[in-house]
Amino acid sequence: MVLTIVQSLCFVLFVGGCSYIAFRGFRNVYLNIMLGRAADYTDHPGERWKTMLMVALGQKKMFKRPIAAMLHLVIYVSFVITQVELIEIFIDGIFGTHRFLFHAWENIPFLRGLYVFAINLIEVLSVLTFIVTIAFLYRRDLLKLPRFNKPEMKGWPDMDAHIILFLEMFLITNIFIMNSFDMAAAHGEYGFWISGMIAHSWEGMNESLLEIFEKIGWWGHLAGVLGFLMYLAHSKHLHILLAFPNTYFSRLTPKGYINNMPEVTREVKLMLDPNAQVEPAASDAPAKFGAKDIFDLTWKNLLDAYTCTECGRCTAQCPANMTGKLLSPRKIMMDTRDRMEEVREKMDANKGVWVDDGKNLIENGYISVEELRACTTCNACVEECPVNISPLDIIMQLRRSLIMEDSNSPNEWNGMFANLENNGAPWQFSPQDRLNWEKA
């Protein structure tokens, strides 16, 4: 009895401590996202729910690449279904029981059968997930798919991907250690198919050893799950949570639409047609044109950055990247996220207060001017993203700041701007001479 209480207390303290660490990580992510400007994404709730269900839950856009989609689907379904066994682990840990659900339904054949079926399904999915994990490692390390081997994936991003893949294998291994030794100790009572076959290897082993190894698997699986939870806020795999809100808050405007500043739109219309009907000018001039740092982007832009899966589909379809230019839409999202992390570290060191560090997203080791100029605004990255991220929106805001705040634009663009200002058109002809070609 005393030993059971001690074990339950250790379990509660362990889970509570890990959950607190995980909460702090998730809290920092939320605070970082809220550093962005306000933006309203509450319109058309019905369409938003539909988008979330189709894209995040149904993984609709993943199936543009069927092989990768099927591999991902196995892990996705396995992740959801295995939570059934995790629920029982938590019940047993808190109350000091063993296979609580199995024994609680011992005299209810239907529920007991349902339990056994669920665990068998978990084991089948676990075997498939183990195979898929090896396939992912093969694609990344031996096949070396180009989108996984871009410059921005060197170092930590590559290590992050491997940590998660090996952690999945660790979790699966411990599931089978737990179940197979438990089956051997219970002489096959539970009826688990795959673990039952493995359990034959442990026949004749001392009962105490069987129990010890079962506990090793039990605690190992729990530690793996809680380790993953604590690690999640610092990993690209945060998308397993943020994909849902991010797709709900998707941009519902046509993909070719680019948000314009009303103040700029008004001046351009008047420049092209002095008699144009435009909204009256606002009393206050905008504080900034475009964005230079994360504080100038919207919270949705920052949510996009944290939701990025680093799959590289956007970069693989980017025509600028294909032709050897520096632009990688994935890197834009990764740089935005890294800048948020840097800002958070400095704010934490300064008791939550931000003191300008003289840096911003443009240059300073983050996004270069050359990358921003390379974008053709074709929307290929937006179309390709499986979780409805828009690198283009960030690129356009940063480029707007370069041009309108810093007067930093290529000579070719400057000529066009001058023509628009002087002639009301991109061409170097006065309005009076514009139709002279008809006289030829």
HELIX and SHEET records of a PDB file:
HELIX    1   1 VAL A    2  ILE A   33  1                                  32    
HELIX    2   2 PRO A   45  THR A   51  1                                   7    
HELIX    3   3 MET A   52  LEU A   57  3                                   6    
HELIX    4   4 LYS A   60  LYS A   64  5                                   5    
HELIX    5   5 PRO A   66  ILE A   81  1                                  16    
HELIX    6   6 GLN A   83  PHE A   95  1                                  13    
HELIX    7   7 PHE A  100  ALA A  104  1                                   5    
HELIX    8   8 PRO A  109  LEU A  137  1                                  29    
HELIX    9   9 TYR A  138  LEU A  142  3                                   5    
HELIX   10  10 PRO A  146  PHE A  148  5                                   3    
HELIX   11  11 PRO A  151  MET A  153  5                                   3    
HELIX   12  12 TRP A  156  ALA A  185  1                                  30    
HELIX   13  13 TRP A  193  ALA A  199  1                                   7    
HELIX   14  14 HIS A  200  TRP A  202  5                                   3    
HELIX   15  15 GLU A  207  LEU A  232  1                                  26    
HELIX   16  16 LYS A  236  LEU A  238  5                                   3    
HELIX   17  17 HIS A  239  TYR A  248  1                                  10    
HELIX   18  18 PRO A  262  LEU A  272  1                                  11    
HELIX   19  19 ILE A  294  ASP A  296  5                                   3    
HELIX   20  20 TRP A  299  THR A  307  1                                   9    
HELIX   21  21 ARG A  313  GLN A  317  1                                   5    
HELIX   22  22 PRO A  319  MET A  322  1                                   4    
HELIX   23  23 PRO A  329  ALA A  349  1                                  21    
HELIX   24  24 VAL A  369  ALA A  374  1                                   6    
HELIX   25  25 ALA A  380  GLU A  384  1                                   5    
HELIX   26  26 PRO A  391  MET A  404  1                                  14    
HELIX   27  27 ASN A  411  ASN A  423  1                                  13    
HELIX   28  28 PRO A  431  ASP A  433  5                                   3    
HELIX   29  29 ASN A  436  LYS A  439  5                                   4    
END                                                                             
